[in-house]
Amino acid sequence: MEQFHWQRILEFVQGVSPFDGLDRETLEKVVSAMEVAFYPRGQMILEQGGEPSRFLYFIQSGSARVSMPGAEAEGGELLVDERGEGDTFGALSMLQGGPAMFRVSAREDLICYQLPKDSFLALCQPHPEIRSHYSASLARNLRAVREQVTCELPAVAGLEGLSLSAALVRSSVGELMSPRPVTCAPAMPVKAAARIMTQRQVGSIVVAEEGGHPLGILTDTDFRVRVMLRARSLDEPVAEFMSTPAHTIAPDAFAFQALLAMSHHGVNHLVVTQDDRVVGVISDRDLQAITGSSPVGVVRAIDRVKSVDELVLLHPSIDRVVELLLKMGGSARDMLQIVTEFNDRVTVKLIELIEEDLEHHGQGRPPVPYCWMALGSEGRREQTLRTDQDNALIFANVPETSAQRVKGWFLSFAEHVVEGLVRCGFPRCTGGVMASNPDWCQSETGWRRTFLRWVQDPKPATLRLGSIFFDFREIYAEADYLEALGASLRDSIEGNRLFLRHMAANALYNRPPLGFLRQFVVEKGGEHANQLNLKLSGLTPIVDGARVMALDLGITSTNTLERLEAIEAQGIIKPELAADLQEAFSFITLLRISRHLEARAAGQTPDNFVDPQGLTNFQRKMLKEAFKVVSELQSLLEQRYQTRLIT
């Protein structure tokens, strides 16, 4: 290679990550093995499913299109990425040793510097950071494809006209808000505020300080409920009647996040702020314009019901709203949050109604403070539509003389709540993990003893129970027992680290269904012959692995995605693996939700099984990649906790 060209390539490559971290001698060796190639616009360089790449391509000029063939997309292709000057491609298939994962073509005339496969792989041996850099592209590619695939959920579920990247996901709060909010000082008389709202034809006025910091909001509802009923004079200041604090959101947040915030707080308006200054207002009506319904209205309806019978009658409306939001799409985290929000509200309202009913029928109020716990997927905030109940109850310690009476009251109460949940569409747990079971309705001391016994003497049965109960979360609490219970559990584990080894071994029970040459291993017979169990084979291993490491590190969060983030922050798993695990979890969750929606649309009971032959090429490919990431997590667990030493 001529000295001039060699020097130009050297200067170019040393500015490309991760090669910019190599020493001069290594970099010179790399460049000396390179070739220069030209690809005219439109030429195919790599074909998805074809031979692995023979080079690592450095784009010197021009651009390349990374895509996947797919009948679902416009033009028969799903755009994954576009690479330009200074970008590379071809590494992933060389590292994996399998067929090319994506199609790569010249988007415009392309000049590339090409590093041969043997030289690239030889470089990765003494420089693992090079391998790590390119392995991390799995998560990037999963995200890119998921964001580009319109109609991903409808394509699976047969729900035409809806899109994964629907209006709620793509629209920002700034696009939907009223950009010229009406504001006033807290001392303004309510009659003056009413006059301004009438003149400007708005349903709210933001009460703000002189610098623009919002203090509260006065809405049409506040006028009807507060001003008209409580005001002695219309000259009283708005500060006396405004809703406070003002619930705020940023203009660059997605509309879906605004919907979650309104649902959570039970409000119809959010104040949009930037740099702590009011820049707009977004209302339930703004969101209703793109959803065609009022999810916040359903939340308010739950809050207004006066009896269990009314709540039961409302549950079909709740189902319709939740299904609509899931069909409109979003990230797995957002979709699970919306299900959790509605399920929690139904449960809390039911508990309040049952308390009132028992008191009305002469059984009195709760004899001591208590806490209603959610367990399992509900405790992790990872339910999809209606799933079996997993709950428990913890009540205050009482003298032995009154223990039986107190527990009897709570067992009766719990049975009423459990039966109410059944009527609202939540089936009983077939394993009996419900607060109506005497084993799972205990005093604070009783629960501590139970957890301590499980940790000190781990057995298959108690390890399975731990995988449910150690994901506890409060839904309704009259006292804060769970923080102390969690601290007690962590102390017990610290005193018996061998327990973690048993938990890790239990987390390896469900293996990803990939066989020789990474082919799917499906059920051989029975009702689900030739199908995969998305929950047990894909989600459960990630959930179980994250739980073990969270217990090991004293992480208090129960949500799997939050646990993975916290585990990464403590340096136990590398950022690349953490990103891949989060994407694998999210992809399988979205696929599972789509199957549930499809079953509901067909009038069938949702399950967790899927026939891989019924998936698109994209979905099968991504599912295999997700299962591969699960295997990496399980290998890490085996190594970290030495599970082979268990006899």
PyMOL commands that set and color helices and strands:
alter all, ss='L'
color gray80, all
select helices_A, chain A and resi 3-13+19-21+24-32+74-76+91-96+117-124+128-135+137-148+152-157+167-170+173-176+190-200+220-230+238-240+255-265+284-291+295-304+308-328+332-360+376-379+400-423+438-440+444-456+460-469+482-494+498-507+516-518+534-553+560-569+575-601+612-614+617-641+643-645
alter helices_A, ss='H'
color red, helices_A
select strands_A, chain A and resi 35-39+44-46+55-61+64-69+77-83+88-89+103-106+110-116+183-184+204-208+214-219+248-249+269-274+277-283+370-374+391-395+441-443+473-477+532-533+609-610
alter strands_A, ss='S'
color yellow, strands_A
deselect
rebuild
show_as cartoon
